[in-house]
Amino acid sequence: MESDTMVMALPSDAALLIPSIPSPKQQVWDLTPRWDRKMENLLKEVEQLFQSQLGLNELLSISRQLQVECARRIRWCSQSMLPSYNYILPTGQEHGTYLTLDVGGSTFRVAMVELNGRKEGQDSMRIRRMESYVIDASVRALKELAFFDWIAEKIEITLAKETGYRQSDTEPLAMGVAWSFPIKQTSIRTGKLLSMGKSFMCSGSVLGLDLGDVITKACQRRKLNIRLDAIVNDSSAALLSRAYTHNGTRLALICGTGMNAAVYLPTKDFTTLKLDRARSTPGTHVLVNAELSMFGKGILPTTRWDDHLNRHHLLPDYQPFEYLVTGAYLGEIVRLILVEAAQSAGLFNGFLPPSLLEPYALDTHTIALIEADASPSLSRSRSLFCKLFPSSTPPSPHDLRFLQRVVTSVSGRASAYLATGIHALWALRHATEVTDPMDSGDDASAVMKIG
């Protein structure tokens, strides 16, 4: 008597064993992987979640809520909508050569800038030399005042490269600093250092010291004859530099690894809690550091991937706007979606590259290149992905198309939210300037310049 035979298909990535209906003579077991859902369905959900709140009416509603938050923060918040000591904007007629420092979280820039005055058909501002220095882990590990000695060293190196520059023994070189970390400013050229973040080892030891004094003394230790004339935050620096060449500038935006904005507002809108009376003769307007990254909690719609990122962040809810729109986080949002897609819908045939399991392994630079890839079958993205995230199961064209559409959804929402934040600040500025309801004020398209 002929015995029954059993034929088995054994793919190494089998997730589930589901028997098929056996024939009288042969029993077949189908070991093809089964997933909770189809990739197409997950992709539709991702696109729906990231795009459903981006209609004009929805974004205008978000803007109105952000304007209410702005108005509230102007009155009482000690961490945002911070008035500076800049009461007037550049006229465009200032002249001279200045040393400028831009101290960020990952890059330090030193530049010699020449101001020639705003003239028709001529460059009013010229960067004579600019040098960039990476602030890597070794620099962030510098303790106590060593970080500021490193800054002074880079200033000296830059000045040595500047053709025609000769240090004067009598006349100090005027310098301005754009400082991208929290500071409690006490005048245009002084301010007490606040926490720079846990990654900067010097942070605790310099807490409460005057930034102007610390930088000046570091330069003196290298015998640099420099006078610090101004300290501003990065977004205020963007507004001031743009206002020098375009006198209608009232708003500036910084968006990169992090984000912030500055706006020029009437002083009458600030309470004495925010604009203390100890200041000497404040002007009618003041340059305001918005700290926009802190806005948006409970206003900007989020997804389950955003909420996961926030819950596992070192500072949950601290900068809710920034967590949704900036270079530090967009790659991680995409990565979290890919992890779910591999586990539940069979992306990469269910095998996520091991290196992609690490939080923040996928950076925003990489996803920007993938989004811009117009090559046939996304071959450039495949090559890049395989180089960065090697795996025994390379991504298929279907996987790459899924990835690209996810990236487009995440970046599209970020752009829309960022534009909405700008709209909210501009609408607030317009409302505080206009006293007559019939007065439409300046044309925003002509006045607003994003620096």
C-alpha positions in Angstrom: 0.0 0.0 0.0 1.4 3.4 -1.0 2.1 5.6 2.0 1.3 9.3 2.2 4.2 11.7 1.7 4.7 15.1 3.3 6.3 18.0 1.4 7.6 21.0 3.4 8.7 24.4 2.2 11.1 25.8 4.8 12.0 29.4 4.3 14.4 30.5 7.0 12.3 33.5 7.9 9.1 31.6 8.5 7.0 33.4 11.1 4.1 31.1 11.3 3.2 27.4 10.5 -0.2 27.2 8.9 -1.2 23.8 7.4 -3.1 23.7 4.1 -5.9 21.3 3.4 -4.2 18.0 2.6 -5.0 16.0 -0.5 -5.8 12.3 -0.2 -2.3 11.3 -1.3 -0.1 14.3 -0.2 -0.1 16.6 2.9 1.3 20.1 2.2 2.4 22.5 4.9 2.5 26.1 3.8 5.3 27.8 5.8 5.2 31.2 4.0 5.5 34.1 6.6 2.2 35.6 7.7 2.0 39.2 8.9 -0.6 41.0 11.0 -1.3 43.4 8.1 -0.3 44.3 4.6 2.4 46.9 3.9 0.0 48.8 1.7 -2.5 49.1 4.5 0.1 50.3 7.0 1.4 52.8 4.4 -2.2 54.1 3.9 -2.5 54.5 7.7 0.9 56.4 7.9 0.0 58.8 5.2 -3.5 59.3 6.7 -2.1 60.0 10.2 0.6 62.4 8.9 -1.5 64.2 6.3 -5.0 64.4 7.7 -4.3 67.5 9.7 -2.6 69.5 7.0 -5.6 71.0 5.3 -5.8 74.8 5.2 -8.6 75.0 7.8 -6.8 72.6 10.2 -3.5 74.5 9.9 -5.2 77.9 10.5 -6.9 76.4 13.6 -3.4 75.2 14.9 -2.0 78.7 14.2 -4.8 80.4 16.2 -4.1 78.1 19.1 -0.4 78.8 18.9 -1.1 82.5 18.9 -3.0 82.1 22.1 -0.1 80.2 23.6 2.3 83.0 22.4 0.2 85.7 24.1 0.1 83.7 27.3 3.8 83.1 27.3 4.5 86.8 26.7 2.8 87.6 30.0 4.2 85.0 32.4 6.6 82.4 31.0 10.2 82.6 32.1 11.5 80.2 29.5 10.1 81.6 26.2 9.1 84.8 24.5 12.1 86.4 26.2 12.7 90.1 25.5 16.4 90.9 24.7 18.3 94.1 25.2 18.0 94.9 21.5 15.4 97.7 21.2 16.3 99.0 17.7 17.1 97.2 14.5 20.1 98.0 12.3 19.7 101.0 10.0 21.8 99.5 7.3 24.3 102.4 7.6 26.6 100.9 10.1 30.2 100.5 9.0 33.2 98.5 10.2 34.9 95.2 10.4 33.8 92.8 13.1 34.7 89.4 14.5 31.6 87.2 14.8 31.3 83.9 16.7 28.4 81.4 16.2 28.5 78.8 18.9 26.1 75.9 18.3 25.6 72.4 19.6 27.6 70.7 16.8 29.5 73.5 15.0 31.5 76.5 15.9 32.0 79.2 13.3 34.3 82.2 13.3 34.0 84.9 10.7 35.4 88.3 9.9 32.5 90.4 8.6 32.7 93.7 6.8 29.8 96.1 6.9 29.8 98.7 4.1 26.4 100.3 4.5 23.3 99.6 2.4 23.8 101.0 -1.1 21.9 100.4 -4.3 23.6 97.8 -6.5 26.4 97.1 -4.0 26.9 94.4 -1.3 26.3 96.0 2.0 27.8 93.1 3.9 30.8 90.9 3.0 32.2 87.9 4.8 35.9 88.3 4.4 36.7 84.9 6.0 34.7 82.2 7.7 36.1 79.0 9.4 33.9 76.2 10.8 35.0 73.8 13.5 33.2 70.6 14.5 32.1 70.4 18.1 32.6 66.6 18.5 32.5 64.4 21.6 36.1 65.3 22.5 35.3 69.0 22.5 32.0 68.5 24.5 34.1 66.5 27.0 36.3 69.5 27.9 35.8 70.4 31.5 35.5 73.7 33.3 36.9 76.6 31.3 38.7 74.4 28.8 35.8 74.6 26.3 36.2 78.4 26.2 40.0 78.1 25.8 39.2 75.9 22.8 37.0 78.7 21.4 39.8 81.2 21.9 42.3 78.9 20.2 40.0 78.6 17.1 39.6 82.4 17.1 43.4 82.8 17.0 43.8 80.3 14.2 41.1 82.0 12.1 42.7 85.5 12.6 46.1 84.1 11.7 44.6 83.0 8.3 43.0 86.4 7.6 45.2 88.2 5.0 45.9 91.8 5.9 44.7 91.5 9.5 47.2 92.7 12.1 46.3 92.8 15.7 46.5 96.3 17.2 48.0 96.8 20.7 45.8 99.8 21.3 42.5 99.3 19.4 40.6 96.1 20.3 38.8 94.1 17.6 35.0 94.4 18.2 33.3 91.0 18.5 29.7 89.7 18.7 28.6 86.3 19.8 25.6 84.2 18.7 25.1 81.8 21.6 22.8 78.9 20.9 22.4 77.7 24.5 20.2 79.0 27.4 21.5 82.2 29.0 20.0 84.7 31.4 21.0 88.0 29.7 21.7 90.9 32.0 22.8 93.5 29.3 23.6 93.6 25.6 27.0 92.3 26.3 26.6 90.2 29.5 24.6 87.2 30.6 24.7 84.4 33.1 25.4 80.9 31.7 22.6 78.4 32.2 22.8 74.6 31.5 24.3 73.8 28.1 23.0 70.2 28.3 24.4 67.0 29.7 26.6 66.3 26.8 28.8 69.4 27.6 31.0 68.4 30.5 31.8 72.1 31.3 28.2 73.0 31.9 28.0 72.4 35.6 31.2 74.2 36.5 30.5 77.4 34.5 26.8 77.7 35.6 26.0 81.2 36.7 29.3 82.7 35.3 29.1 85.7 33.0 29.5 84.6 29.4 31.1 87.8 28.3 33.6 87.7 31.1 34.4 84.0 30.4 35.0 84.5 26.7 37.0 87.7 27.1 39.3 86.1 29.7 39.9 83.1 27.5 40.9 85.4 24.6 43.2 87.4 27.0 44.9 84.1 28.0 45.9 83.8 24.3 46.9 87.5 24.2 44.1 88.4 21.8 43.1 92.1 21.9 39.3 91.6 21.5 36.3 93.5 22.9 33.0 91.7 23.2 30.3 94.2 22.2 27.1 92.0 21.9 25.7 88.6 22.9 22.5 87.4 21.1 20.9 84.0 20.6 21.1 82.3 17.2 17.6 83.3 15.9 18.1 87.0 17.0 21.4 87.0 15.1 19.6 85.8 12.0 17.0 88.6 12.3 19.6 91.3 12.9 21.8 90.3 10.0 18.9 90.1 7.6 17.5 93.5 8.9 20.9 95.1 8.0 20.2 94.3 4.3 16.4 94.4 4.3 14.8 97.0 6.6 11.4 95.3 6.6 12.6 92.3 8.5 10.6 91.5 11.6 10.8 87.7 11.9 13.6 85.2 11.6 13.7 81.4 11.8 16.4 78.9 12.7 15.7 75.3 11.6 18.4 72.6 11.5 19.3 70.2 14.2 17.1 72.3 16.4 14.7 75.2 15.8 13.9 78.6 17.1 12.5 82.0 16.0 13.0 85.6 16.8 10.4 88.4 16.4 10.3 92.1 16.8 7.4 93.2 19.1 6.1 96.2 20.9 7.3 96.5 24.5 3.8 97.5 25.6 2.7 93.8 25.3 5.1 92.7 28.0 4.4 92.7 31.7 6.9 93.9 34.3 7.5 90.3 35.1 9.0 89.8 31.7 10.4 93.3 31.0 11.7 94.5 34.3 11.7 98.2 35.2 15.4 98.1 36.1 16.2 98.3 32.4 17.2 101.8 31.3 14.7 103.5 29.0 13.4 100.6 27.0 12.4 101.5 23.5 8.9 101.1 21.9 9.9 97.7 20.5 12.2 94.8 21.5 13.7 91.9 19.8 12.2 88.7 21.3 13.7 85.2 21.5 10.6 83.1 21.1 12.1 79.7 22.1 9.5 78.3 19.6 10.7 74.8 20.2 8.9 74.8 23.5 5.5 75.5 22.0 2.8 73.2 20.8 2.1 70.7 23.5 -1.6 69.6 23.1 -1.9 71.7 20.0 0.2 70.0 17.3 -1.4 66.6 16.5 0.9 63.7 17.0 1.0 60.0 16.1 1.9 56.9 18.1 5.5 57.1 16.8 5.8 60.8 18.0 4.4 59.8 21.4 6.9 57.0 21.7 9.8 59.3 20.9 8.6 61.8 23.4 8.1 59.2 26.2 11.6 57.9 25.7 13.3 61.3 25.4 15.6 62.5 28.2 13.3 65.6 28.5 9.8 64.5 27.6 7.5 67.4 26.7 10.3 69.9 27.0 10.5 70.9 23.3 7.4 69.4 21.7 7.5 71.5 18.6 11.2 70.6 18.0 10.6 66.9 18.4 8.2 67.0 15.4 10.0 69.2 12.9 13.8 69.2 13.2 16.8 67.4 12.0 17.5 65.8 15.3 14.3 63.8 15.3 12.8 63.3 11.8 15.1 60.4 11.1 14.1 58.7 14.4 10.3 59.1 13.6 10.9 57.3 10.3 13.0 54.6 12.0 10.2 53.9 14.5 7.8 53.4 11.6 10.2 51.1 9.9 10.6 49.0 13.1 6.8 48.6 13.3 6.5 47.8 9.6 9.1 45.1 9.7 7.5 43.5 12.8 3.9 43.7 11.7 3.8 44.0 7.9 6.9 42.2 6.6 9.0 45.2 5.5 12.5 43.9 4.6 10.9 40.4 4.7 10.6 40.8 8.5 14.3 41.2 9.0 15.3 44.7 10.2 19.0 45.4 9.7 20.6 45.0 13.2 22.1 48.5 13.2 18.7 50.0 12.5 17.5 48.7 15.9 19.6 51.4 17.6 17.6 54.5 18.5 18.5 57.5 16.3 20.5 55.2 14.0 18.7 56.8 11.0 19.6 60.4 10.6 17.8 63.1 8.8 20.5 63.6 6.2 20.0 60.1 5.1 16.2 60.3 4.8 16.6 63.6 2.9 18.7 61.8 0.2 16.2 59.0 0.0 13.3 61.4 -0.4 15.1 63.2 -3.2 16.1 60.0 -5.1 14.6 60.0 -8.6 16.8 57.1 -9.9 15.2 54.1 -11.5 14.0 51.5 -9.0 15.5 53.9 -6.3 18.9 52.4 -6.9 20.7 55.2 -5.2 18.7 54.8 -2.1 19.3 51.0 -2.2 23.1 51.6 -2.4 23.0 54.1 0.4 20.8 52.0 2.7 22.9 48.9 2.2 26.0 50.8 3.0 24.7 52.3 6.2 22.6 49.3 7.3 24.1 46.1 6.0 21.8 43.1 6.2 21.6 39.5 4.8 18.2 40.6 3.4 18.7 43.7 1.2 15.7 46.0 0.7 13.5 45.2 -2.3 12.2 48.0 -4.7 8.9 47.6 -2.9 10.6 48.2 0.5 12.4 51.2 -0.8 9.2 52.7 -2.3 7.5 52.2 1.1 10.4 53.9 2.8 10.4 56.9 0.5 6.7 57.5 0.9 7.0 57.3 4.7 9.8 59.9 4.5 7.7 62.1 2.3 4.9 62.0 4.8 7.1 62.8 7.8 8.9 65.6 6.1 5.8 67.1 4.6 4.1 67.3 8.0 7.3 68.9 9.5 7.2 71.6 6.8 3.5 72.3 7.3 3.9 72.6 11.1 6.9 74.8 10.7 5.1 77.1 8.3 2.2 77.2 10.8 4.5 78.3 13.6 5.8 81.1 11.4 2.3 82.1 10.5 1.3 82.2 14.2 4.2 84.5 15.1 3.6 86.7 12.2 -0.1 87.0 13.0 0.8 87.9 16.6 3.2 90.6 15.5 0.6 92.0 13.0 -2.1 92.0 15.7 0.1 93.9 18.2 1.1 96.5 15.7 -2.4 97.2 14.3 -4.6 99.4 16.5 -7.2 100.4 14.0 -9.2 97.4 12.7 -9.4 99.0 9.3 -5.7 99.4 9.1 -4.2 96.4 7.3 -0.6 97.3 8.1 2.3 96.3 6.1 2.0 93.7 3.4 3.4 90.5 5.0 4.7 89.2 1.7 6.8 92.3 1.4 7.9 92.6 5.0 8.5 89.2 6.4 12.0 88.0 5.7 13.1 84.6 7.0 16.8 84.9 7.9 
